[in-house]
Amino acid sequence: MLVRMSIFRWLYELIFLYVIDKKIPIIWVESPRLTSSYYKEYLGFRILTWKNNQKGMDILLKKQNNLIWIKQLDKSLVTKQIQKITIFLSNIESEYSNLSQRVRLVKPIDKLNNKNTFFTVRDCNGIDIVCVRPRI
């Protein structure tokens, strides 16, 4: 029996199997569509996949080797929780100069500490994103 599968479904399952072993940071927001558009436009992420379900929309984003799930916040479970994620950027200095002109910086880059260079930006939902140079 020949089973046909759409390319989109095949790609979605491939991504799911790839990421099932990885711990992907999840951010909970009221509007995943607006948040993903911000991450795409200002932070340079690209949308890998999205799906609508009964709880809202889930969007998977990628930048370099970083994956982020953006998920619809369940309004019945609204709590005040500070969300923070870490992404690893190999070209941190150029990313810093690009992002510092486009987004709100919380902590500027520390150029004196070459081993652990990092900076922090805040996204449109108030979520802190710590950008770190990966360890070699």
Buried (B, 14 or more C-beta within 10 A) or exposed (E): EEEEEEEEEEEBEEBEEEBEEEEEBEBBBEBBBEBBBBBBEBBBBEBBBBEEEEEBBBBBBBBBEBBBBBBBBEEEEEEEEEBEBEBBBEEBEEBBEBBBEEBEBEEEBEEEEEEEBBBBBBBBBEBBBBBBBEEE
